[in-house]
Amino acid sequence: MGNIVVVLTPLIHGLVKLAGLTPQNIEIEPGTLMHIWVPKETVTKNDQNIVYVPPTKPAVLLLHSFAMDGILTWFLQVFALTREYAVYVPDFLFFGGSITDRAERSASFQAEFVAKGLGKLKVDKVALVGLSYGGMVGFKMAKLYPQLVKSMVMSGTVIELTESISRDSYKRLGLTSWSDLLMPDTIEGLKRMFSVGFHKFPWVPDFIYRDLLKTIFSNRKERNELLRDLVVADKDATSHTNYSQEIHMVWGDDDKIFNLDLAMTMRTQLGDKTTLEWISDAGHLVPLEQPFKYNKRLKCILERVAKNHEHDE
């Protein structure tokens, strides 16, 4: 059997290019490189230099989960959005092609990294769409860069991953750490990750799991450090929930990691500018499991957000 991931990845990349995106590597600073998919029309050549121009359509930033890189998480949304929006899909540090020689591992550091990359791409405001880990980084971005992040659409995430939220999840899922779930090193561990991530994961032959283990879990040491750094002691957690942005929460009704009860509590904490809706027969990775239902909701929200911003301006 050939390596299925090696076959599928270029196919997905090819389709995403046909949808109008192109991959770029941007030096954020010496030793720190961002790999990001950007709209083709924002990239121009000046002599031998690449020059980025601001998008002419409203910009949407898609921030990926911990299970996969940017484009594997979001390719089904890219196809749905590129006609009306300028879509940007970065890889976080230590995912895809993004790397750094800096020692920081916090969600705030990832947020700063993404914001600096967008600055170099001449993007000055975005509707931010975050899934799981991407949502946690997104909440940090919204707080640190309120002028950049104009609105948020969040799924399967928390404002901050506290010890008590983690303990509750560990107990429900039978874990001792997030690495147990998210950095599997056996086929059984990978099967568990997918069965927890989805409402109903289809049967897949073991050779595909073997391929996935070999190909998608690079930078293990650094990713384990990211997970360790993500959990915040309850006493250090920010009580801060008054965001200036509209926040739209779109949940899978069977999210086994951050369930609907937790989502409802968050919705109350975040206040009046926050909405919560859920999609049936979907788990934690709702954009991957129910892409048609999710894309329909996402497009409705983005249209409403764009109209609201027109009124504000």
N, C-alpha and C positions, 0 to 999 in steps of 0.2 A: 504494500500500500504506500502511495506517495504521501508526502506531508501535506495534509489537507489545508493547513493554515498558510503554508507557503503558496499554495495554489489560489486560495480564496482572497488573501490580502491584496495581491496586485489587481485582482478582478474588482474588488470593492474600490480600490484607489482609482482604477480606470473609470468606473461609473461616476465616482465623485468628481473626477476631472471633467467628464462629459456634462455634469450638472453645473459646471462653471467655477469650481474651486481649484486652486493650485497650491502645492506645498511649498513653504518657504522656511529657511533656517535663518534666524535673526540673532545676531550677537547682542545680548542684553548688556553685558560687560565682559571683559576678558575672563574666560573660564566658564561663562554661563551662556548657554545657547538654547534658544527656543525653536522648537519645530511646531509650525502652525499652518493650518489650511486657511487660505484667504481668497476672497473673490478675485478672479483673473483680472478683471478690469481695474483693480486698484494697484496693479503692478506694472510699472513701465521701465523701459531701459533708457538710460541717458549715457551716451558713449558706451562704456563697458559697465557702468554702475547700475544697480537696480534702484529705482526710486519708487516710493509708495505714495499714492494719492488718496485723499479722504474718500470714503464710500459715498455714492450718490443716493443709495437707498438706505432705509433705517438699518442700523447695525444690530445683529443678534449674535451674542457670544454664548457658545455651548460648552459647558464645563463638565468633564467626564467623571465617571465613577472610578472606584479603585480597582475594579475587576478587569478593565480594559483601557486602551489608549483612547484618544479623542475620537478618531474617525470610526473605529470599530464600535464605540458606544453610540455614535450619533448619525451614522450614514443614512439611516432611514428617515431622519428628520431633515438632513441636508437636501434630499430630493424634494421634500415637501415645501421647503422654505426659500430656495434660491431665486425663484422667480420674483418674489416681492421684497426679499431682504438681502442685505449684504451679510453673509454668514461667516463667522470666524470660529475655527475649531482648534484650540491649542492643545498640545500635550503638556501635562504638568511635568515638573522636574522629576526625572527618573522613570518617565513613561515615554513610549515612542522614541523620538529623537531628541528629547529635551534633557540637558545635563548641566550640572554645575560642579565646581570644585569648592564651593562654599560649604560650611558645616551646618548651616541652619536647616531645620526640617519642619518648621511649624506651618500651619495653614496660613498664617499671616505672611510668611515668606513666599509661599506659592502665590498668594494674592498680589503681593508686590511685584513678583516676577511677571504675572499675566498683565498687570496694569502697565508696567514698563514696556512690555512687548507691544501692547495696543498703542501706546504713545509713539513708538517708532513707526507704527503702521498708519499714523495720522488719524486714529479713531478717537473721537473725543466724547462720545456717549453711546451706551449700549443698553439693550434689553438683555439681561443676564438670565440664562436658563441653566440650572444646576441639578445634577442627579447625585444623590448620596455624598461621597467625598467632595464632588464638585460643588454641591450646595453649601457645604461647610466652608470651603474656600470662598464661595460666592458671598456668603454672609460677611466674611472678613473684608472682602473687596468693597462691599456696599458701605461698610462702616468707615473704611480707610479712604475711599475715593467716591464720596457721594456725588460729585459732579460728573463722574464717568458712568456710574451705574444708575440708570434712570428708573429701572423697574426690575423685578425678579419673578421668575417662575421656578418654583422649587419642588422637587419630588424625592421622597425617600431619604430625608436628611434631617439634621438638627441644627440649631443655631450654633451650638457648641457641644462637643462630645464629652460630657462630664463623666466622672467616676460612677455616679449613681445610675445614669442612663446606661453606661457600659455594663455595670453589675447586673442590672435588670435583663439586658439582652443576653449576657453570658448565661444567666440562670435559665432563661427560656430556651436557649439554643445549645446548652451543654458545652460552653467554651471556657477557656481560662484566659484567653487574650484574643484581640481582633486578628492577630497573625494566624491563629489556629484556623480561622475561617477564610481569610482573604489572601493568605500566602501558602496555599496547599503544596505539599511536595509528593503526594501520592494520588493515584487515580481516584481512590475512595474519597480523599479530601476534596478533590476537584468536583466530584459528583455532589458532595455535601454542599459546597459553595453554590453550585447552580440550583440545587433543590431548595436551598434557603432563599436564593435571590429571585426565584420565579414562583408564581402561583402553581404552575404545572410545567415541569421541564420535560420535553419529549425524550424518548429513549434515544441514546446515541451510542454507537459502538465504541469499545474501549480504545481502539487504535486512535480515534479522534481525540479522546481525553489525553492519551499519551503524547500526541502531537502538541496539544495545547500546553501541557506541562512544560514541554521543551522550549516552546516559542514565546509564550506571553508572560512568563514570570522571570524577566531579566531584572538586573539590579536588586537582587533579593535583600542584600544587606541594607541598602539605602531605603528600600520600601518598608522593611521592618522598622527602621528608625522613624520613618514618617508616621507609621501607625502608633508607635510608642509615644511620639510627641503630640499626637492628636488628642489623646485623653487628658482632660484637664481636671485637676483636683477640685472637688465641689467648692472648697473655700476660695479658690482662685477664679471661679467661673464668673463671667460678666453677667451682672443682673440686667444689663442694658438691652432692652428690646424695642426702644423707640427709634425705628428706622424712618428715614425721610421718604423712602421709596414705597410704591405700591408693591405688595407681595402676594403672589398667587400660588397657592399650594395645590398640586395635582398629585394625588396618591393612588397607589394600587390598593384595592380593598383588602388584599391579603398580604400586606407587607409584613414579613415575619421578623424583620430587623427593627424597624421603627414603626410600630403598628398605628392604627387609626386613632386609638385613644391618645397616644403621644402626640399625633398630628393635631388633634382637637385641642389638647392642652396648649400646644405651641400657637395655634391660631388665636386662642384667647390671650395668651401672653403678648402676641405681636400687635393686637389691637385692631381698630376699625378699618385700617387701610389694607387688611389682609383677608383674602378669601380662601376657602378650602373646598375642593371638590374631589371625588374619587371615581376611579374607573373599576368596573367589576371584572372579576376573573383576571386580576393582575397582581403581581407581587411587587417586590422592592424595585426591580429593574423595569418599571412600567413602560418607558419608551421603547424598549426592545421587545417586550412581551405582547403589548397591545399597540403597535405603532399607528394603526389607522385611527383608533379612538383617541390616542394621545395626541397625534398630529392635529386632529380636528379641534380638540380643546385648545392646544397650544396656539393654533392660528387665530382662533376667536379671541384669545387673551391678548395676543400681540396686536391684533387690529384695534381692540379697545384701548390698549395702552398708547398706541400711535395716535389715536383720535384725542385722547386726554392730553397728550403732550402738545398737540396742535393748539388745543384751547389754552393751555398754560402759556404758550409762547405767543 
